[in-house]
Amino acid sequence: MAQLLVLSSTHGGGPVLPSLELLSHRVRLIAAEPAQLVNAPSADVIFVDARVDLVGAKSLCKILNTTGLDAPLILVVTEGGLTAVSTDWGVDDVILVTAGPAEVDARIRLAIGRQSAADQGSTRIQTSGITIDESSYSAKVHGKPLDLTYKEFQLLHFFATHPSRVFTREQLLSEVWGYDYFGGTRTVDVHVRRLRAKLGDLEQLIGTVRNVGYRFNVYEDDQVPAPRTRSDSRTDA
C-alpha cells in the first residue's frame, strides 16, 4: 500500500482519478497552490491533475521539480490533453483519467520501482539535513537547492564525505584546490565563510577547530535544525 498525493486546482466535479477510489492505497488530496506545497506531506507517488488546466499543471510540475520533491510525478490527463504533454514537463508518467484500477495500480508499482532502482544506483549523499548529488554537482538543504559555485560544491562534498575529521587549511587546499594551486590558505577561510552563509540554519555543520582548521559536524536525525520560517525571524527580531 503506497502513500499517494493528488494535486488539483479543480474543486468539485468528482475525483481526479476515479480508479484510485477502488484501490487500497492511502490517498491525500490537496490544492495545487504554492502555499500548500510548502507543507505538502511526503508521498511515494504524486499525481498532478491536468484534466482542465494544462498550463497551470505544466507550471506546477516545473515547480515540483525545483523544490526538491523526489517522488515520481504522474500526470492525469484527458485524451485530448495528451497532445500537449512533452519531456519539458518533467513528469515520470502520464495516465488517462479513464484508466481502470489494474492499470493505475500497475503504473504506481512501476513508478515506485523505478524510483527505488534510481535511488540505489544514485550518487547522492544524505547527511544532517543536506543532500548532495555528485552526478549533477548540486546540493540541497532541507530539500531546497543551494546556489553554490563549483569550488563551494567541491568543498562541501569533501567535508560531507569525511565527517568529523579535522583538516588543516593546508590539507583542504591540497585536497580541494589541488597541489598546483598557488594561492594562500586565506582562500579556504573565505570559501568556508561563504558556504556557511549559504547553509543558513545548518552553518554549524562546518565547525572551526581553534588553531587547527575545520571539520564537518554530523547531526543525528532528531538534532538537525529545522528550517527557519518568517514567523521565527519576526520573533527573533
Residue pairs with C-beta under 8 A, 6 or more apart in sequence:
1 24
1 25
1 26
2 25
2 26
2 44
2 45
2 108
2 112
3 25
3 26
3 28
3 41
3 42
3 43
3 44
3 45
4 20
4 25
4 26
4 27
4 28
4 43
4 44
4 45
4 46
4 47
4 108
5 27
5 28
5 30
5 40
5 41
5 43
5 45
5 46
5 47
5 71
6 16
6 17
6 20
6 27
6 28
6 29
6 30
6 46
6 47
6 49
7 30
7 31
7 32
7 37
7 46
7 47
7 48
7 49
7 60
8 16
8 29
8 31
8 32
8 49
9 31
9 32
9 33
9 49
9 52
9 53
9 56
10 16
10 49
10 51
10 52
10 53
11 31
15 21
16 29
16 47
16 49
16 51
16 76
16 97
17 47
17 76
17 95
17 97
17 99
17 104
18 97
19 99
19 100
19 101
19 103
19 104
20 27
20 47
20 104
21 27
22 101
23 101
23 104
23 105
25 108
28 41
28 43
30 36
30 40
30 41
32 48
32 49
32 56
32 57
32 60
34 63
37 63
37 64
37 67
40 69
42 71
43 71
44 71
44 72
44 108
44 112
44 115
45 71
45 72
45 74
45 108
45 111
45 112
46 64
46 69
46 71
46 72
46 73
46 74
47 74
47 75
47 76
48 57
48 60
48 61
48 64
48 73
48 74
48 75
48 76
48 91
49 57
49 76
50 57
50 58
50 75
50 76
50 77
50 81
50 85
51 76
51 77
51 78
51 81
51 97
54 77
54 81
54 84
57 75
58 84
58 89
61 73
61 75
61 89
61 90
61 91
62 89
62 90
64 73
64 90
65 73
65 90
66 145
67 143
67 144
68 131
68 140
68 142
68 143
68 144
68 145
69 143
70 115
71 115
72 92
72 93
72 111
72 112
72 114
72 115
73 90
73 91
73 92
73 93
74 91
74 92
74 93
74 94
74 95
74 107
74 108
74 111
75 85
75 89
75 91
75 93
75 94
75 95
76 95
76 96
76 97
77 85
77 94
77 95
77 96
77 97
78 96
78 97
79 96
79 98
82 94
82 96
85 91
85 94
92 111
92 114
93 107
93 110
93 111
95 103
95 104
95 107
99 107
122 133
122 135
123 133
123 134
123 135
124 131
124 132
124 133
124 134
125 131
125 132
125 134
125 157
125 160
125 161
126 132
127 160
127 163
127 218
128 202
128 205
128 217
128 218
128 219
128 224
129 141
129 142
129 202
129 219
129 224
129 225
130 139
130 140
130 141
130 156
130 160
130 199
130 202
130 205
131 139
131 140
131 143
132 138
132 139
132 153
132 156
132 157
132 160
133 139
134 157
137 150
137 153
138 145
138 146
138 148
138 153
139 145
139 146
139 148
139 153
139 156
139 157
140 146
141 199
141 200
141 201
141 202
141 227
142 201
142 226
142 227
144 227
146 198
146 199
147 198
148 156
148 195
148 198
151 176
151 177
151 191
152 191
152 194
152 195
152 198
154 176
155 172
155 176
155 191
155 192
155 195
156 195
158 172
158 175
158 176
159 205
159 206
159 214
159 215
159 216
160 216
162 216
163 216
163 217
163 218
164 215
164 216
164 217
164 218
165 215
165 216
166 209
166 212
166 213
166 214
166 215
167 175
167 213
167 214
167 215
168 212
168 213
169 185
169 188
169 189
169 213
169 214
170 185
171 213
172 188
172 213
172 214
173 181
173 183
173 185
173 187
173 188
177 183
177 187
188 214
192 206
192 214
195 206
196 203
196 206
197 203
199 205
199 206
200 227
200 228
201 225
201 226
201 227
201 228
202 224
202 225
204 217
204 225
205 216
205 217
205 218
205 219
206 214
206 215
206 216
206 217
207 214
207 215
207 216
207 217
208 214
209 215
219 225
